[in-house]
Amino acid sequence: MAKKVKILFTGRNDAKFKMGKKMDEVIRPLVEKYGKENVTLVHGGNQKNSPVDINVIKYGELSGLNTVSDPLDRSQKNAANIRTQQRIEDDSLIHYSFNTEGDLNLKDKYEGYWRDYY
């Protein structure tokens, strides 16, 4: 059975840059490696305010890839930290983040730990 991969894109809610080509450069090699049916796009569930989430949904519609929402569960106390921990524990998740300039970087899953440690 082929490995299933989830790709998460995050970034600032005030992003004003084009991101489709950068997402495509990341997604295409993974689709070629694992197959279209084994690649899932994940967005943060904030499609009203986040241009990154809107672009992930549009990319999923245009490419035919599965798209899944990962919104904050606001009923829980400390919801953001709980969601971050779940993302860290998910071995099939590859997390990319857009910075202020629009560059796409692979996010270090353990950066929060090291920031708190030092």
TAVEN-V511548 format. One record per backbone hydrogen bond with DSSP energy under -1.0 kcal/mol. NH is the residue of the N-H (numbers start at 1). CO is the residue of the C=O. Records with the same first field share a line. If there is no record, write none. Layout:
BEGIN
NH: CO + CO
END
This chain:
BEGIN
5: 38
6: 92
7: 40
8: 94
9: 42
10: 96
15: 12
23: 19
24: 20
25: 21
27: 23
28: 24
31: 27
32: 28
33: 29
34: 30
35: 31
38: 35
39: 36
40: 5
41: 66
42: 7
43: 68
50: 46
54: 50
55: 51
56: 52
57: 53
58: 54
59: 55
60: 56
61: 57
62: 58
63: 59
64: 60
68: 41
70: 43
74: 72
76: 73
82: 78
83: 79
84: 80
85: 81
86: 82
87: 83
88: 84
89: 85
90: 86
93: 90
94: 6
96: 8
97: 105
98: 10
99: 103
102: 99
105: 97
107: 95
111: 108
114: 110
115: 111
116: 112
117: 113
118: 114
END
